[in-house]
Amino acid sequence: MSTEIKNIAVFTSGGDAPGMNAGIRAVVRACVYYKKNIFGVYRGYEGMIDNDIVKLDARSVSNIIQRGGTILKSARSEEFKTKEGRKKAYENLKSRDIDALIAIGGNGTFTGLHYFGQEYDIPTICLPGTIDNDLPGMDYTIGYDTATNTAVEAIDKIRDTALSHNRLFFIEVMGRHSGYIALNSGIAGGAVAIMMPEDSMTVDELLVKLDAGAEKNKKSSLVVVAEGGQEGTVWEIAEQVKKKAPYYDTKVTILGHLQRGGAPSYFDRVLAGRLGVGAVEALLDGKRDVMIGIKDNKLVFIDFEQIDNKRHEVDPEAVKLAKILAI
């Protein structure tokens, strides 16, 4: 392994995701194991500009693996988008002789890291920390499993009240422009329909499905809606259904940021651990300007060009499965 890198900084950026703390812990302890100094940057790129940087050790990350959110905090940074802001960040890093960066975040985080690393010739690696599971080239992102489990638990509880009152519930889940959470929570929660960007369903098509279910004496119906769909917001969809089919007792639930919180699942903890250690080892082996991920249960490294403006498409077989099970 390379002996050139001596001081590594880790930070989290973008939306928080369950498992980020497990990733931070893995990075810190891998650095300690390989006898490298490790620093934590608070509040992402904004903290880098504000010089909010502290040295960490193995004990700094004790008792955080089970915690949601991120102990290093996260923030948006408009200043980092400017040359002056990035220069401040670079000077603060160099004042501590930091010679490599590990980020945990999504597409936007990786984009900032890519240009910063190229601009100042700093080795960088990004861990995929986002509940959306929208990054190509890998099977899962940190936080997706936990967020989907949280959505399923909520759907199960909503079904109880839907059955009690013979209601039609629209349940909106997160995912930005990706339908992964909607698709798999909908399958697991027994939804009658799943509306997501990758498999657009019109309101008229939805009504056909709902009426078919009513004819089969369905006592309740749950429709899972991904945010960012082509038919509008969940409120707009529900309103259209009310106008066209007023005989349904329609209710709306938006799970929102509930999906971001809570203790990470065992899967997200192990995934973050593997990726955190793998990122440190990859840096010391000379890799740079890549996102690390898991594909077919093996570590993979994805270049920026493979990530930029691309997304992880949902599996057509899963879409077919959802339609079959919703009969």
C-alpha positions as semicolon CSV with decimal commas, in nm:
position;residue;x (nm);y (nm);z (nm)
1;M;0,000;0,000;0,000
2;S;0,106;0,357;-0,068
3;T;0,285;0,540;0,214
4;E;0,239;0,880;0,049
5;I;-0,106;0,943;0,198
6;K;-0,077;1,021;0,568
7;N;-0,376;1,238;0,655
8;I;-0,731;1,162;0,539
9;A;-1,047;1,365;0,600
10;V;-1,400;1,223;0,597
11;F;-1,726;1,417;0,565
12;T;-2,094;1,368;0,487
13;S;-2,289;1,578;0,243
14;G;-2,636;1,610;0,092
15;G;-2,940;1,445;0,248
16;D;-2,873;1,228;0,552
17;A;-2,918;0,852;0,523
18;P;-2,931;0,578;0,789
19;G;-2,592;0,408;0,792
20;M;-2,383;0,718;0,737
21;N;-2,251;0,692;1,093
22;A;-2,154;0,330;1,031
23;G;-1,964;0,451;0,725
24;I;-1,786;0,723;0,923
25;R;-1,694;0,467;1,189
26;A;-1,553;0,227;0,929
27;V;-1,342;0,498;0,764
28;V;-1,202;0,618;1,097
29;R;-1,115;0,274;1,227
30;A;-0,963;0,164;0,896
31;C;-0,738;0,472;0,908
32;V;-0,636;0,388;1,264
33;Y;-0,570;0,026;1,159
34;Y;-0,342;0,140;0,874
35;K;-0,176;0,403;1,095
36;K;-0,306;0,704;0,907
37;N;-0,430;1,026;1,066
38;I;-0,802;1,083;1,021
39;F;-0,995;1,410;1,042
40;G;-1,368;1,475;1,044
41;V;-1,516;1,770;0,857
42;Y;-1,840;1,899;1,007
43;R;-2,126;2,018;0,783
44;G;-1,980;1,892;0,456
45;Y;-1,835;2,141;0,210
46;E;-1,962;2,432;0,419
47;G;-1,759;2,311;0,716
48;M;-1,457;2,268;0,493
49;I;-1,481;2,638;0,401
50;D;-1,542;2,741;0,764
51;N;-1,246;2,531;0,886
52;D;-1,477;2,320;1,103
53;I;-1,237;2,026;1,102
54;V;-1,132;1,805;1,396
55;K;-0,894;1,515;1,440
56;L;-1,061;1,181;1,516
57;D;-0,953;0,853;1,667
58;A;-1,106;0,510;1,723
59;R;-1,289;0,624;2,035
60;S;-1,437;0,927;1,856
61;V;-1,672;0,692;1,673
62;S;-1,770;0,465;1,962
63;N;-2,141;0,392;2,005
64;I;-2,253;0,551;1,677
65;I;-2,302;0,246;1,451
66;Q;-2,667;0,213;1,560
67;R;-2,753;0,582;1,527
68;G;-2,937;0,738;1,235
69;G;-2,837;1,069;1,079
70;T;-2,473;1,173;1,075
71;I;-2,256;1,284;1,367
72;L;-2,057;1,500;1,124
73;K;-2,376;1,684;1,020
74;S;-2,460;1,787;0,666
75;A;-2,528;2,118;0,493
76;R;-2,573;2,271;0,151
77;S;-2,296;2,505;0,038
78;E;-2,349;2,765;-0,231
79;E;-2,005;2,911;-0,157
80;F;-1,833;2,584;-0,247
81;K;-1,969;2,625;-0,601
82;T;-1,741;2,928;-0,641
83;K;-1,366;2,922;-0,701
84;E;-1,314;3,144;-0,399
85;G;-1,505;2,903;-0,175
86;R;-1,313;2,601;-0,299
87;K;-0,985;2,786;-0,248
88;K;-1,077;2,851;0,117
89;A;-1,162;2,483;0,160
90;Y;-0,832;2,376;0,005
91;E;-0,628;2,611;0,223
92;N;-0,797;2,480;0,537
93;L;-0,724;2,121;0,437
94;K;-0,360;2,196;0,357
95;S;-0,312;2,376;0,688
96;R;-0,358;2,033;0,847
97;D;-0,161;1,852;0,575
98;I;-0,475;1,662;0,470
99;D;-0,383;1,485;0,147
100;A;-0,693;1,275;0,068
101;L;-1,071;1,302;0,105
102;I;-1,349;1,050;0,162
103;A;-1,706;1,171;0,121
104;I;-2,034;0,999;0,202
105;G;-2,323;1,124;-0,009
106;G;-2,505;1,105;-0,339
107;N;-2,467;1,237;-0,691
108;G;-2,429;1,602;-0,592
109;T;-2,165;1,517;-0,331
110;F;-1,966;1,314;-0,585
111;T;-1,990;1,592;-0,842
112;G;-1,842;1,846;-0,600
113;L;-1,573;1,601;-0,494
114;H;-1,482;1,521;-0,855
115;Y;-1,422;1,881;-0,956
116;F;-1,248;1,972;-0,630
117;G;-1,014;1,673;-0,656
118;Q;-0,925;1,761;-1,013
119;E;-0,883;2,130;-0,939
120;Y;-0,639;2,074;-0,652
121;D;-0,500;1,731;-0,741
122;I;-0,628;1,563;-0,423
123;P;-0,710;1,189;-0,419
124;T;-1,081;1,143;-0,346
125;I;-1,328;0,859;-0,302
126;C;-1,704;0,881;-0,241
127;L;-1,926;0,634;-0,055
128;P;-2,285;0,617;-0,188
129;G;-2,495;0,754;0,098
130;T;-2,852;0,816;-0,020
131;I;-3,187;0,653;0,053
132;D;-3,287;0,692;-0,314
133;N;-3,074;0,401;-0,445
134;D;-3,043;0,599;-0,768
135;L;-2,670;0,567;-0,839
136;P;-2,575;0,347;-1,136
137;G;-2,314;0,072;-1,136
138;M;-2,400;-0,069;-0,793
139;D;-2,676;-0,275;-0,636
140;Y;-2,753;-0,071;-0,322
141;T;-2,672;0,262;-0,162
142;I;-2,626;0,323;0,211
143;G;-2,963;0,404;0,369
144;Y;-3,191;0,256;0,104
145;D;-3,262;-0,069;0,291
146;T;-3,351;0,111;0,615
147;A;-3,568;0,371;0,440
148;T;-3,759;0,100;0,254
149;N;-3,815;-0,098;0,574
150;T;-3,942;0,219;0,742
151;A;-4,185;0,274;0,453
152;V;-4,309;-0,087;0,475
153;E;-4,371;-0,055;0,850
154;A;-4,573;0,262;0,789
155;I;-4,770;0,101;0,505
156;D;-4,858;-0,195;0,728
157;K;-4,997;0,041;0,992
158;I;-5,192;0,245;0,739
159;R;-5,345;-0,076;0,606
160;D;-5,494;-0,141;0,953
161;T;-5,690;0,183;0,946
162;A;-5,774;0,143;0,576
163;L;-5,936;-0,192;0,652
164;S;-6,122;-0,050;0,950
165;H;-6,288;0,219;0,738
166;N;-6,290;0,068;0,388
167;R;-6,075;0,353;0,257
168;L;-5,846;0,425;-0,035
169;F;-5,508;0,548;0,086
170;F;-5,246;0,723;-0,123
171;I;-4,904;0,692;0,042
172;E;-4,618;0,907;-0,087
173;V;-4,264;0,786;-0,033
174;M;-3,931;0,955;-0,104
175;G;-3,692;0,875;-0,384
176;R;-3,662;1,201;-0,577
177;H;-3,666;1,079;-0,941
178;S;-3,613;0,713;-0,852
179;G;-3,891;0,462;-0,787
180;Y;-3,688;0,208;-0,589
181;I;-3,843;0,281;-0,249
182;A;-4,192;0,301;-0,398
183;L;-4,155;-0,020;-0,596
184;N;-4,019;-0,243;-0,324
185;S;-4,219;-0,099;-0,034
186;G;-4,528;-0,131;-0,253
187;I;-4,455;-0,496;-0,328
188;A;-4,380;-0,572;0,038
189;G;-4,681;-0,374;0,160
190;G;-4,931;-0,531;-0,078
191;A;-5,018;-0,213;-0,269
192;V;-5,287;-0,235;-0,534
193;A;-5,086;0,005;-0,750
194;I;-4,745;0,172;-0,755
195;M;-4,699;0,505;-0,930
196;M;-4,336;0,591;-1,004
197;P;-4,133;0,781;-1,264
198;E;-3,997;0,470;-1,437
199;D;-4,337;0,311;-1,502
200;S;-4,582;0,593;-1,542
201;M;-4,946;0,512;-1,474
202;T;-5,219;0,762;-1,557
203;V;-5,503;0,837;-1,321
204;D;-5,747;0,675;-1,564
205;E;-5,537;0,355;-1,566
206;L;-5,527;0,366;-1,187
207;L;-5,906;0,391;-1,169
208;V;-5,941;0,083;-1,388
209;K;-5,726;-0,111;-1,138
210;L;-5,916;0,026;-0,839
211;D;-6,257;-0,052;-0,988
212;A;-6,141;-0,403;-1,080
213;G;-6,040;-0,456;-0,718
214;A;-6,372;-0,324;-0,592
215;E;-6,555;-0,570;-0,814
216;K;-6,354;-0,847;-0,647
217;N;-6,474;-0,721;-0,308
218;K;-6,147;-0,563;-0,196
219;K;-6,211;-0,400;0,140
220;S;-5,935;-0,142;0,111
221;S;-5,678;-0,021;-0,139
222;L;-5,331;0,121;-0,088
223;V;-5,158;0,312;-0,367
224;V;-4,789;0,388;-0,320
225;V;-4,673;0,703;-0,500
226;A;-4,312;0,801;-0,558
227;E;-4,238;1,171;-0,533
228;G;-4,137;1,317;-0,867
229;G;-4,383;1,115;-1,075
230;Q;-4,526;1,236;-1,405
231;E;-4,887;1,254;-1,282
232;G;-4,808;1,527;-1,028
233;T;-4,795;1,531;-0,651
234;V;-4,980;1,276;-0,442
235;W;-5,232;1,546;-0,351
236;E;-5,297;1,620;-0,718
237;I;-5,343;1,252;-0,797
238;A;-5,581;1,203;-0,503
239;E;-5,781;1,510;-0,606
240;Q;-5,821;1,378;-0,960
241;V;-5,943;1,045;-0,825
242;K;-6,195;1,221;-0,599
243;K;-6,336;1,412;-0,895
244;K;-6,357;1,112;-1,127
245;A;-6,458;0,855;-0,864
246;P;-6,622;1,030;-0,566
247;Y;-6,748;0,696;-0,435
248;Y;-6,401;0,626;-0,293
249;D;-6,325;0,746;0,061
250;T;-5,983;0,887;-0,025
251;K;-5,703;0,974;0,219
252;V;-5,342;1,087;0,171
253;T;-5,035;1,014;0,383
254;I;-4,692;1,159;0,308
255;L;-4,418;0,968;0,488
256;G;-4,161;1,239;0,415
257;H;-3,850;1,267;0,630
258;L;-3,968;0,984;0,854
259;Q;-3,786;0,762;0,604
260;R;-3,451;0,928;0,665
261;G;-3,438;0,869;1,038
262;G;-3,408;0,578;1,274
263;A;-3,149;0,313;1,347
264;P;-2,995;0,167;1,031
265;S;-3,075;-0,193;0,946
266;Y;-2,811;-0,463;0,982
267;F;-2,778;-0,456;0,601
268;D;-2,697;-0,084;0,589
269;R;-2,451;-0,118;0,878
270;V;-2,261;-0,400;0,709
271;L;-2,275;-0,229;0,369
272;A;-2,138;0,095;0,514
273;G;-1,866;-0,098;0,698
274;R;-1,750;-0,274;0,384
275;L;-1,752;0,044;0,179
276;G;-1,578;0,253;0,447
277;V;-1,290;0,011;0,490
278;G;-1,277;-0,046;0,114
279;A;-1,251;0,328;0,049
280;V;-0,951;0,369;0,278
281;E;-0,776;0,066;0,129
282;A;-0,849;0,188;-0,223
283;L;-0,699;0,530;-0,151
284;L;-0,386;0,368;-0,013
285;D;-0,369;0,149;-0,322
286;G;-0,368;0,454;-0,545
287;K;-0,732;0,478;-0,656
288;R;-0,886;0,822;-0,684
289;D;-1,183;1,012;-0,823
290;V;-1,421;0,716;-0,798
291;M;-1,733;0,611;-0,613
292;I;-1,705;0,280;-0,435
293;G;-2,001;0,042;-0,438
294;I;-2,116;-0,318;-0,415
295;K;-2,215;-0,509;-0,727
296;D;-2,296;-0,881;-0,710
297;N;-2,156;-0,876;-0,354
298;K;-1,815;-0,750;-0,470
299;L;-1,650;-0,410;-0,434
300;V;-1,658;-0,202;-0,751
301;F;-1,523;0,141;-0,838
302;I;-1,727;0,367;-1,064
303;D;-1,580;0,664;-1,252
304;F;-1,747;1,003;-1,245
305;E;-1,846;0,974;-1,612
306;Q;-2,046;0,660;-1,529
307;I;-2,238;0,842;-1,255
308;D;-2,285;1,193;-1,396
309;N;-2,647;1,258;-1,500
310;K;-2,725;0,885;-1,497
311;R;-2,936;0,680;-1,260
312;H;-2,989;0,328;-1,141
313;E;-3,288;0,201;-1,336
314;V;-3,543;-0,020;-1,163
315;D;-3,554;-0,389;-1,256
316;P;-3,831;-0,460;-1,514
317;E;-3,882;-0,800;-1,350
318;A;-3,966;-0,625;-1,022
319;V;-4,217;-0,402;-1,203
320;K;-4,378;-0,714;-1,354
321;L;-4,382;-0,881;-1,012
322;A;-4,564;-0,585;-0,859
323;K;-4,836;-0,601;-1,126
324;I;-4,886;-0,975;-1,084
325;L;-4,910;-0,959;-0,705
326;A;-5,154;-0,667;-0,713
327;I;-5,430;-0,871;-0,882
